[in-house]
Amino acid sequence: MKRIEHIGIAVKNFNTSVPLFEKILNTSCYKFEKVDSEMVNTAFFKVGESKIELLQSMDENGVIAKFIEKRGEGLHHIAFEVDDIYAEMKRLVSEGFTLLNKEPKMGADNKLVFFLHPKETNGVLIELCEEVKK
Ligand code: ZN
């Protein structure tokens, strides 16, 4: 794995959380993007080599809304960048991990992504991502 690409944080409301993180990180949000497949809005901040991704549910039944209902706002996932997402999927499956999606799917920020089940990863939702070459 190459680096921590981003850390995902679940929030209720961009109107308050985007200015809050701009203040904390002392940088402006540089991108908003909808991910329709996950029913989330995302807001991105650059922090050196990594990013912070705020996640806000587009729908009260979305995964982020459900997460906040159960656990409150806060750390949602850690994303690691890899060179070859298919090879990493194969490796992790052979190590016995359960993938939340069987095939990589298109996530925010022009990335192919998949997730490991948090019950097998000490409760941390882990995303692996690979930049899609254009
Ligand atoms: Zn992510």
Backbone and ligand atoms as CSV (ligand in chain L), in Angstrom:
chain,resi,resn,atom,element,x,y,z
A,1,MET,N,N,0.854,-1.193,0.000
A,1,MET,CA,C,0.000,0.000,0.000
A,1,MET,C,C,0.881,1.232,0.000
A,2,LYS,N,N,0.458,2.243,-0.713
A,2,LYS,CA,C,1.356,3.372,-0.956
A,2,LYS,C,C,1.302,4.444,0.127
A,3,ARG,N,N,0.100,4.766,0.554
A,3,ARG,CA,C,-0.027,5.852,1.528
A,3,ARG,C,C,-1.480,5.901,1.993
A,4,ILE,N,N,-1.721,6.680,3.034
A,4,ILE,CA,C,-3.108,6.982,3.400
A,4,ILE,C,C,-3.594,8.031,2.410
A,5,GLU,N,N,-4.539,7.632,1.568
A,5,GLU,CA,C,-5.024,8.545,0.530
A,5,GLU,C,C,-5.949,9.582,1.152
A,6,HIS,N,N,-6.887,9.086,1.967
A,6,HIS,CA,C,-7.769,10.018,2.678
A,6,HIS,C,C,-8.383,9.360,3.905
A,7,ILE,N,N,-8.930,10.212,4.749
A,7,ILE,CA,C,-9.691,9.762,5.908
A,7,ILE,C,C,-11.104,10.298,5.743
A,8,GLY,N,N,-12.072,9.398,5.852
A,8,GLY,CA,C,-13.475,9.776,5.683
A,8,GLY,C,C,-14.125,10.062,7.031
A,9,ILE,N,N,-14.830,11.186,7.106
A,9,ILE,CA,C,-15.487,11.604,8.346
A,9,ILE,C,C,-16.966,11.849,8.049
A,10,ALA,N,N,-17.815,11.163,8.809
A,10,ALA,CA,C,-19.262,11.301,8.616
A,10,ALA,C,C,-19.763,12.540,9.357
A,11,VAL,N,N,-20.480,13.391,8.658
A,11,VAL,CA,C,-21.031,14.601,9.282
A,11,VAL,C,C,-22.501,14.748,8.912
A,12,LYS,N,N,-23.213,15.492,9.753
A,12,LYS,CA,C,-24.645,15.681,9.502
A,12,LYS,C,C,-24.882,16.788,8.489
A,13,ASN,N,N,-24.051,17.821,8.555
A,13,ASN,CA,C,-24.404,19.042,7.849
A,13,ASN,C,C,-23.172,19.777,7.316
A,14,PHE,N,N,-23.073,19.828,5.986
A,14,PHE,CA,C,-21.934,20.531,5.375
A,14,PHE,C,C,-21.903,22.016,5.738
A,15,ASN,N,N,-23.081,22.587,5.947
A,15,ASN,CA,C,-23.122,24.037,6.223
A,15,ASN,C,C,-22.312,24.408,7.457
A,16,THR,N,N,-22.284,23.491,8.422
A,16,THR,CA,C,-21.471,23.776,9.606
A,16,THR,C,C,-20.116,23.062,9.545
A,17,SER,N,N,-20.079,21.855,8.979
A,17,SER,CA,C,-18.838,21.063,9.033
A,17,SER,C,C,-17.782,21.523,8.033
A,18,VAL,N,N,-18.199,21.998,6.852
A,18,VAL,CA,C,-17.184,22.474,5.893
A,18,VAL,C,C,-16.425,23.678,6.460
A,19,PRO,N,N,-17.119,24.714,6.949
A,19,PRO,CA,C,-16.360,25.826,7.566
A,19,PRO,C,C,-15.554,25.387,8.790
A,20,LEU,N,N,-16.080,24.420,9.545
A,20,LEU,CA,C,-15.344,23.931,10.716
A,20,LEU,C,C,-14.011,23.313,10.302
A,21,PHE,N,N,-14.036,22.444,9.287
A,21,PHE,CA,C,-12.792,21.796,8.863
A,21,PHE,C,C,-11.872,22.756,8.109
A,22,GLU,N,N,-12.447,23.762,7.455
A,22,GLU,CA,C,-11.594,24.795,6.845
A,22,GLU,C,C,-10.813,25.524,7.935
A,23,LYS,N,N,-11.488,25.733,9.062
A,23,LYS,CA,C,-10.837,26.409,10.187
A,23,LYS,C,C,-9.774,25.506,10.826
A,24,ILE,N,N,-10.123,24.241,11.062
A,24,ILE,CA,C,-9.182,23.314,11.695
A,24,ILE,C,C,-7.937,23.124,10.827
A,25,LEU,N,N,-8.174,22.892,9.533
A,25,LEU,CA,C,-7.060,22.520,8.633
A,25,LEU,C,C,-6.374,23.740,8.039
A,26,ASN,N,N,-7.001,24.899,8.205
A,26,ASN,CA,C,-6.473,26.150,7.654
A,26,ASN,C,C,-6.287,26.067,6.142
A,27,THR,N,N,-7.281,25.454,5.484
A,27,THR,CA,C,-7.268,25.370,4.024
A,27,THR,C,C,-8.716,25.324,3.546
A,28,SER,N,N,-8.939,25.719,2.299
A,28,SER,CA,C,-10.307,25.722,1.782
A,28,SER,C,C,-10.670,24.361,1.214
A,29,CYS,N,N,-11.937,24.013,1.340
A,29,CYS,CA,C,-12.468,22.845,0.659
A,29,CYS,C,C,-12.269,23.074,-0.831
A,30,TYR,N,N,-11.659,22.107,-1.536
A,30,TYR,CA,C,-11.370,22.338,-2.963
A,30,TYR,C,C,-12.302,21.602,-3.904
A,31,LYS,N,N,-13.140,20.731,-3.348
A,31,LYS,CA,C,-14.024,19.996,-4.249
A,31,LYS,C,C,-15.228,19.431,-3.515
A,32,PHE,N,N,-16.393,19.585,-4.145
A,32,PHE,CA,C,-17.601,18.885,-3.694
A,32,PHE,C,C,-17.966,17.891,-4.785
A,33,GLU,N,N,-18.385,16.704,-4.357
A,33,GLU,CA,C,-18.775,15.722,-5.358
A,33,GLU,C,C,-19.862,14.819,-4.799
A,34,LYS,N,N,-20.869,14.554,-5.626
A,34,LYS,CA,C,-21.931,13.612,-5.251
A,34,LYS,C,C,-21.506,12.211,-5.669
A,35,VAL,N,N,-21.746,11.221,-4.791
A,35,VAL,CA,C,-21.562,9.822,-5.207
A,35,VAL,C,C,-22.936,9.177,-5.116
A,36,ASP,N,N,-23.615,9.117,-6.267
A,36,ASP,CA,C,-25.003,8.663,-6.286
A,36,ASP,C,C,-25.140,7.218,-5.813
A,37,SER,N,N,-24.156,6.364,-6.162
A,37,SER,CA,C,-24.258,4.949,-5.795
A,37,SER,C,C,-24.268,4.762,-4.274
A,38,GLU,N,N,-23.636,5.694,-3.531
A,38,GLU,CA,C,-23.585,5.582,-2.067
A,38,GLU,C,C,-24.555,6.559,-1.403
A,39,MET,N,N,-25.238,7.358,-2.220
A,39,MET,CA,C,-26.152,8.387,-1.714
A,39,MET,C,C,-25.448,9.347,-0.740
A,40,VAL,N,N,-24.239,9.753,-1.103
A,40,VAL,CA,C,-23.527,10.709,-0.263
A,40,VAL,C,C,-23.015,11.898,-1.066
A,41,ASN,N,N,-22.942,13.011,-0.359
A,41,ASN,CA,C,-22.192,14.167,-0.839
A,41,ASN,C,C,-20.841,14.124,-0.165
A,42,THR,N,N,-19.795,14.479,-0.918
A,42,THR,CA,C,-18.460,14.500,-0.331
A,42,THR,C,C,-17.874,15.908,-0.470
A,43,ALA,N,N,-17.019,16.254,0.467
A,43,ALA,CA,C,-16.283,17.520,0.418
A,43,ALA,C,C,-14.831,17.193,0.742
A,44,PHE,N,N,-13.906,17.667,-0.098
A,44,PHE,CA,C,-12.496,17.289,0.037
A,44,PHE,C,C,-11.608,18.452,0.467
A,45,PHE,N,N,-10.631,18.094,1.305
A,45,PHE,CA,C,-9.603,19.036,1.774
A,45,PHE,C,C,-8.245,18.374,1.580
A,46,LYS,N,N,-7.276,19.135,1.145
A,46,LYS,CA,C,-5.919,18.585,1.032
A,46,LYS,C,C,-5.161,18.818,2.332
A,47,VAL,N,N,-4.472,17.753,2.783
A,47,VAL,CA,C,-3.600,17.881,3.955
A,47,VAL,C,C,-2.296,17.197,3.581
A,48,GLY,N,N,-1.346,17.943,3.094
A,48,GLY,CA,C,-0.096,17.355,2.624
A,48,GLY,C,C,-0.372,16.349,1.519
A,49,GLU,N,N,0.108,15.122,1.715
A,49,GLU,CA,C,-0.053,14.060,0.720
A,49,GLU,C,C,-1.408,13.375,0.815
A,50,SER,N,N,-2.147,13.697,1.856
A,50,SER,CA,C,-3.415,13.013,2.090
A,50,SER,C,C,-4.576,13.991,2.007
A,51,LYS,N,N,-5.771,13.454,2.155
A,51,LYS,CA,C,-6.973,14.284,2.086
A,51,LYS,C,C,-7.910,13.925,3.235
A,52,ILE,N,N,-8.760,14.872,3.524
A,52,ILE,CA,C,-9.900,14.603,4.402
A,52,ILE,C,C,-11.131,14.626,3.511
A,53,GLU,N,N,-11.971,13.617,3.661
A,53,GLU,CA,C,-13.214,13.524,2.891
A,53,GLU,C,C,-14.380,13.585,3.869
A,54,LEU,N,N,-15.126,14.684,3.842
A,54,LEU,CA,C,-16.336,14.744,4.662
A,54,LEU,C,C,-17.466,14.072,3.894
A,55,LEU,N,N,-18.279,13.325,4.618
A,55,LEU,CA,C,-19.373,12.569,4.010
A,55,LEU,C,C,-20.688,12.990,4.637
A,56,GLN,N,N,-21.616,13.400,3.789
A,56,GLN,CA,C,-22.937,13.802,4.259
A,56,GLN,C,C,-23.970,13.011,3.470
A,57,SER,N,N,-24.918,12.421,4.165
A,57,SER,CA,C,-25.914,11.603,3.485
A,57,SER,C,C,-26.853,12.460,2.640
A,58,MET,N,N,-27.187,11.938,1.455
A,58,MET,CA,C,-28.165,12.615,0.606
A,58,MET,C,C,-29.576,12.174,0.971
A,59,ASP,N,N,-29.665,11.121,1.776
A,59,ASP,CA,C,-30.954,10.505,2.033
A,59,ASP,C,C,-30.953,9.955,3.450
A,60,GLU,N,N,-32.092,10.022,4.117
A,60,GLU,CA,C,-32.133,9.581,5.522
A,60,GLU,C,C,-31.933,8.069,5.671
A,61,ASN,N,N,-32.075,7.319,4.563
A,61,ASN,CA,C,-31.819,5.875,4.622
A,61,ASN,C,C,-30.443,5.482,4.080
A,62,GLY,N,N,-29.634,6.476,3.753
A,62,GLY,CA,C,-28.313,6.189,3.205
A,62,GLY,C,C,-27.370,5.609,4.250
A,63,VAL,N,N,-26.250,5.037,3.773
A,63,VAL,CA,C,-25.308,4.388,4.702
A,63,VAL,C,C,-24.728,5.371,5.714
A,64,ILE,N,N,-24.483,6.592,5.294
A,64,ILE,CA,C,-23.897,7.576,6.213
A,64,ILE,C,C,-24.930,8.010,7.257
A,65,ALA,N,N,-26.172,8.172,6.835
A,65,ALA,CA,C,-27.235,8.515,7.799
A,65,ALA,C,C,-27.392,7.406,8.842
A,66,LYS,N,N,-27.347,6.170,8.367
A,66,LYS,CA,C,-27.454,5.012,9.277
A,66,LYS,C,C,-26.275,4.959,10.250
A,67,PHE,N,N,-25.094,5.237,9.719
A,67,PHE,CA,C,-23.872,5.232,10.540
A,67,PHE,C,C,-23.987,6.272,11.655
A,68,ILE,N,N,-24.420,7.494,11.293
A,68,ILE,CA,C,-24.514,8.577,12.277
A,68,ILE,C,C,-25.588,8.252,13.323
A,69,GLU,N,N,-26.687,7.641,12.866
A,69,GLU,CA,C,-27.753,7.241,13.772
A,69,GLU,C,C,-27.212,6.290,14.849
A,70,LYS,N,N,-26.357,5.354,14.426
A,70,LYS,CA,C,-25.823,4.348,15.346
A,70,LYS,C,C,-24.670,4.871,16.192
A,71,ARG,N,N,-23.742,5.578,15.543
A,71,ARG,CA,C,-22.486,5.886,16.216
A,71,ARG,C,C,-22.187,7.364,16.360
A,72,GLY,N,N,-23.034,8.178,15.788
A,72,GLY,CA,C,-22.803,9.617,15.850
A,72,GLY,C,C,-21.829,10.069,14.769
A,73,GLU,N,N,-21.629,11.376,14.690
A,73,GLU,CA,C,-20.694,11.901,13.703
A,73,GLU,C,C,-19.280,11.465,14.067
A,74,GLY,N,N,-18.405,11.431,13.066
A,74,GLY,CA,C,-17.001,11.148,13.370
A,74,GLY,C,C,-16.338,10.271,12.341
A,75,LEU,N,N,-15.202,9.703,12.756
A,75,LEU,CA,C,-14.376,8.900,11.855
A,75,LEU,C,C,-15.189,7.774,11.230
A,76,HIS,N,N,-15.196,7.712,9.909
A,76,HIS,CA,C,-15.971,6.695,9.201
A,76,HIS,C,C,-15.092,5.640,8.543
A,77,HIS,N,N,-14.046,6.068,7.842
A,77,HIS,CA,C,-13.147,5.091,7.225
A,77,HIS,C,C,-11.770,5.681,6.954
A,78,ILE,N,N,-10.815,4.769,6.744
A,78,ILE,CA,C,-9.464,5.153,6.327
A,78,ILE,C,C,-9.232,4.521,4.968
A,79,ALA,N,N,-8.738,5.322,4.030
A,79,ALA,CA,C,-8.530,4.832,2.665
A,79,ALA,C,C,-7.048,4.781,2.338
A,80,PHE,N,N,-6.625,3.600,1.858
A,80,PHE,CA,C,-5.238,3.402,1.450
A,80,PHE,C,C,-5.171,3.340,-0.064
A,81,GLU,N,N,-4.203,4.025,-0.613
A,81,GLU,CA,C,-4.010,3.981,-2.060
A,81,GLU,C,C,-3.164,2.769,-2.430
A,82,VAL,N,N,-3.569,2.075,-3.477
A,82,VAL,CA,C,-2.800,0.931,-3.974
A,82,VAL,C,C,-2.564,1.102,-5.474
A,83,ASP,N,N,-1.553,0.376,-5.980
A,83,ASP,CA,C,-1.226,0.446,-7.411
A,83,ASP,C,C,-2.160,-0.407,-8.250
A,84,ASP,N,N,-2.521,-1.575,-7.686
A,84,ASP,CA,C,-3.315,-2.528,-8.461
A,84,ASP,C,C,-4.435,-3.056,-7.571
A,85,ILE,N,N,-5.613,-2.472,-7.735
A,85,ILE,CA,C,-6.711,-2.776,-6.810
A,85,ILE,C,C,-7.167,-4.234,-6.946
A,86,TYR,N,N,-7.096,-4.782,-8.153
A,86,TYR,CA,C,-7.510,-6.180,-8.336
A,86,TYR,C,C,-6.557,-7.137,-7.631
A,87,ALA,N,N,-5.264,-6.832,-7.716
A,87,ALA,CA,C,-4.270,-7.670,-7.038
A,87,ALA,C,C,-4.451,-7.592,-5.520
A,88,GLU,N,N,-4.758,-6.404,-5.004
A,88,GLU,CA,C,-4.956,-6.247,-3.552
A,88,GLU,C,C,-6.215,-6.974,-3.095
A,89,MET,N,N,-7.268,-6.922,-3.909
A,89,MET,CA,C,-8.498,-7.654,-3.563
A,89,MET,C,C,-8.188,-9.139,-3.436
A,90,LYS,N,N,-7.464,-9.645,-4.425
A,90,LYS,CA,C,-7.123,-11.061,-4.449
A,90,LYS,C,C,-6.285,-11.431,-3.230
A,91,ARG,N,N,-5.299,-10.591,-2.933
A,91,ARG,CA,C,-4.420,-10.851,-1.804
A,91,ARG,C,C,-5.226,-10.904,-0.499
A,92,LEU,N,N,-6.093,-9.907,-0.291
A,92,LEU,CA,C,-6.831,-9.830,0.971
A,92,LEU,C,C,-7.858,-10.953,1.094
A,93,VAL,N,N,-8.478,-11.331,-0.025
A,93,VAL,CA,C,-9.402,-12.473,0.003
A,93,VAL,C,C,-8.631,-13.740,0.365
A,94,SER,N,N,-7.435,-13.904,-0.199
A,94,SER,CA,C,-6.641,-15.107,0.110
A,94,SER,C,C,-6.162,-15.094,1.564
A,95,GLU,N,N,-6.095,-13.908,2.177
A,95,GLU,CA,C,-5.764,-13.811,3.605
A,95,GLU,C,C,-6.995,-14.044,4.480
A,96,GLY,N,N,-8.161,-14.204,3.846
A,96,GLY,CA,C,-9.368,-14.557,4.574
A,96,GLY,C,C,-10.297,-13.407,4.916
A,97,PHE,N,N,-10.036,-12.238,4.354
A,97,PHE,CA,C,-10.900,-11.093,4.653
A,97,PHE,C,C,-12.156,-11.101,3.794
A,98,THR,N,N,-13.218,-10.511,4.350
A,98,THR,CA,C,-14.470,-10.371,3.627
A,98,THR,C,C,-14.533,-8.985,2.997
A,99,LEU,N,N,-14.816,-8.960,1.716
A,99,LEU,CA,C,-14.951,-7.667,1.028
A,99,LEU,C,C,-16.410,-7.243,1.051
A,100,LEU,N,N,-16.646,-5.960,1.240
A,100,LEU,CA,C,-18.033,-5.467,1.252
A,100,LEU,C,C,-18.585,-5.379,-0.164
A,101,ASN,N,N,-17.721,-5.226,-1.151
A,101,ASN,CA,C,-18.176,-5.325,-2.537
A,101,ASN,C,C,-17.269,-6.294,-3.285
A,102,LYS,N,N,-17.874,-7.120,-4.104
A,102,LYS,CA,C,-17.125,-8.199,-4.771
A,102,LYS,C,C,-16.259,-7.654,-5.906
A,103,GLU,N,N,-16.696,-6.573,-6.490
A,103,GLU,CA,C,-15.934,-5.931,-7.561
A,103,GLU,C,C,-15.641,-4.508,-7.123
A,104,PRO,N,N,-14.500,-3.958,-7.528
A,104,PRO,CA,C,-14.263,-2.545,-7.221
A,104,PRO,C,C,-15.362,-1.693,-7.857
A,105,LYS,N,N,-15.747,-0.631,-7.142
A,105,LYS,CA,C,-16.758,0.246,-7.731
A,105,LYS,C,C,-16.233,1.665,-7.808
A,106,MET,N,N,-16.926,2.460,-8.587
A,106,MET,CA,C,-16.497,3.834,-8.787
A,106,MET,C,C,-16.866,4.653,-7.552
A,107,GLY,N,N,-15.860,5.193,-6.871
A,107,GLY,CA,C,-16.111,6.052,-5.727
A,107,GLY,C,C,-15.908,7.507,-6.110
A,108,ALA,N,N,-15.802,8.356,-5.108
A,108,ALA,CA,C,-15.571,9.780,-5.352
A,108,ALA,C,C,-14.142,9.977,-5.850
A,109,ASP,N,N,-13.900,11.126,-6.448
A,109,ASP,CA,C,-12.531,11.560,-6.733
A,109,ASP,C,C,-11.826,10.670,-7.765
A,110,ASN,N,N,-12.627,10.152,-8.716
A,110,ASN,CA,C,-12.047,9.370,-9.817
A,110,ASN,C,C,-11.264,8.136,-9.335
A,111,LYS,N,N,-11.870,7.415,-8.383
A,111,LYS,CA,C,-11.172,6.257,-7.818
A,111,LYS,C,C,-12.020,4.999,-7.937
A,112,LEU,N,N,-11.359,3.888,-8.198
A,112,LEU,CA,C,-11.979,2.580,-8.002
A,112,LEU,C,C,-11.755,2.209,-6.547
A,113,VAL,N,N,-12.786,1.727,-5.879
A,113,VAL,CA,C,-12.668,1.470,-4.442
A,113,VAL,C,C,-13.295,0.130,-4.060
A,114,PHE,N,N,-12.792,-0.447,-2.976
A,114,PHE,CA,C,-13.541,-1.489,-2.289
A,114,PHE,C,C,-13.279,-1.367,-0.796
A,115,PHE,N,N,-14.134,-2.028,-0.013
A,115,PHE,CA,C,-14.078,-1.919,1.439
A,115,PHE,C,C,-13.929,-3.294,2.076
A,116,LEU,N,N,-13.224,-3.314,3.208
A,116,LEU,CA,C,-13.133,-4.532,4.011
A,116,LEU,C,C,-14.152,-4.459,5.131
A,117,HIS,N,N,-14.709,-5.602,5.492
A,117,HIS,CA,C,-15.722,-5.602,6.545
A,117,HIS,C,C,-15.095,-5.214,7.896
A,118,PRO,N,N,-15.651,-4.180,8.567
A,118,PRO,CA,C,-15.020,-3.687,9.807
A,118,PRO,C,C,-15.012,-4.707,10.948
A,119,LYS,N,N,-15.869,-5.719,10.891
A,119,LYS,CA,C,-15.854,-6.703,11.992
A,119,LYS,C,C,-14.566,-7.531,11.988
A,120,GLU,N,N,-13.874,-7.526,10.844
A,120,GLU,CA,C,-12.610,-8.279,10.741
A,120,GLU,C,C,-11.383,-7.390,10.821
A,121,THR,N,N,-11.596,-6.088,11.036
A,121,THR,CA,C,-10.468,-5.146,10.988
A,121,THR,C,C,-10.461,-4.248,12.225
A,122,ASN,N,N,-10.724,-4.851,13.368
A,122,ASN,CA,C,-10.748,-4.110,14.644
A,122,ASN,C,C,-11.704,-2.927,14.622
A,123,GLY,N,N,-12.786,-3.088,13.870
A,123,GLY,CA,C,-13.820,-2.055,13.877
A,123,GLY,C,C,-13.535,-0.856,12.997
A,124,VAL,N,N,-12.428,-0.910,12.259
A,124,VAL,CA,C,-12.093,0.219,11.378
A,124,VAL,C,C,-12.521,-0.133,9.958
A,125,LEU,N,N,-13.384,0.672,9.392
A,125,LEU,CA,C,-13.761,0.453,7.996
A,125,LEU,C,C,-12.585,0.877,7.122
A,126,ILE,N,N,-12.073,-0.083,6.339
A,126,ILE,CA,C,-10.894,0.181,5.508
A,126,ILE,C,C,-11.291,0.189,4.042
A,127,GLU,N,N,-10.917,1.265,3.382
A,127,GLU,CA,C,-11.144,1.405,1.949
A,127,GLU,C,C,-9.807,1.253,1.244
A,128,LEU,N,N,-9.804,0.540,0.130
A,128,LEU,CA,C,-8.636,0.543,-0.749
A,128,LEU,C,C,-9.037,1.245,-2.030
A,129,CYS,N,N,-8.153,2.052,-2.554
A,129,CYS,CA,C,-8.522,2.800,-3.744
A,129,CYS,C,C,-7.361,2.904,-4.715
A,130,GLU,N,N,-7.733,2.991,-5.969
A,130,GLU,CA,C,-6.756,3.167,-7.036
A,130,GLU,C,C,-7.267,4.252,-7.967
A,131,GLU,N,N,-6.423,5.187,-8.229
A,131,GLU,CA,C,-6.788,6.272,-9.152
A,131,GLU,C,C,-7.045,5.679,-10.544
A,132,VAL,N,N,-8.138,6.106,-11.164
A,132,VAL,CA,C,-8.435,5.642,-12.516
A,132,VAL,C,C,-7.646,6.510,-13.496
A,133,LYS,N,N,-6.852,5.834,-14.310
A,133,LYS,CA,C,-6.062,6.584,-15.293
A,133,LYS,C,C,-6.953,6.994,-16.454
A,134,LYS,N,N,-6.787,8.220,-16.868
A,134,LYS,CA,C,-7.642,8.719,-17.954
A,134,LYS,C,C,-6.931,8.601,-19.299
L,1,ZN,ZN,ZN,-13.354,7.257,1.027
